[in-house]
């Protein structure tokens, strides 16, 4: 698990498979105790490395498109 705020960050797991759920790529796996779980693919290193995240080397907390969308949502909510 590679997501910095996930409680299982740094843990390894046995990969069962990949799937698409609610429009998002996910992985299914077994934790160290053999319990099944699901997580977004982007929270793991099971997929291809994201070129943006590789180039930012941890200095950026989100893609520009994600940050622009956040700004739009905040503008809708108001000051």
N, C-alpha and C positions, 0 to 999 in steps of 0.2 A: 504494500500500500504506500503510495507516494504523496497523497494529499497532505499538506502540512498541518491541517487542523483536524484530521480524522483521528479518532482515538487509537486506531490500529496502524498509524504511520510507522513504517519501518518493518512491519511484520511481513512475512512471506506466506504464501498460500498455494495450494494445489489448484491449478486452473482446470475447471470442468469444461467450460465453453464460453462462447460469445453469443450475445443476442441483442436484438433491438427492442427496447421497451419504452413506450411513451415518447417515441421519436428520439431516443438517446441510446447510443451504443453502451452496452453493459457487459460485465463479465460475471460469470458464476464460478464460485470456488469453494474450497473447503479450508477452514481455518486450521490452526495447529491441533485443536481438539476434535477435528473431523466434522465440525458443524458447517452446514452449507450457508452461504451468504451471497449476496449480489451487491455489486458496486458499479458506479459509472466507470467506463473504460478509462476516461481521462484522469481518474483518481489513482490509476495503477500504471505500471510500466509494461503492461501486457500488450499494448498497442504500439504503433509507430510513434516515434518521438515527434512532438509538435515543434516545427521549425521555429516558431515565434518564441516558445518557452526555452528552447535550446539557445537561441541567440540572446535572450534577455538574461539568462543565467541567474534567475531568481530575483532580478531587480525590478520586474514589473509584476503587479498583482493581477493583471487581466489584459486581454487583447484590447486593442483600440476599439474594435466594434462593440465589445461588451461594455466598455467604459462609456461609449457614446450612447448606447441603449440605456444604461443606468442614468445618465444625465437626462435623457428624454423622460424616463419614468419619474425622476425627481421633479422635473419641470411640470409634469402633469399633476403631481401632488400639491405643488405650490411651496411658497416660502415657509 
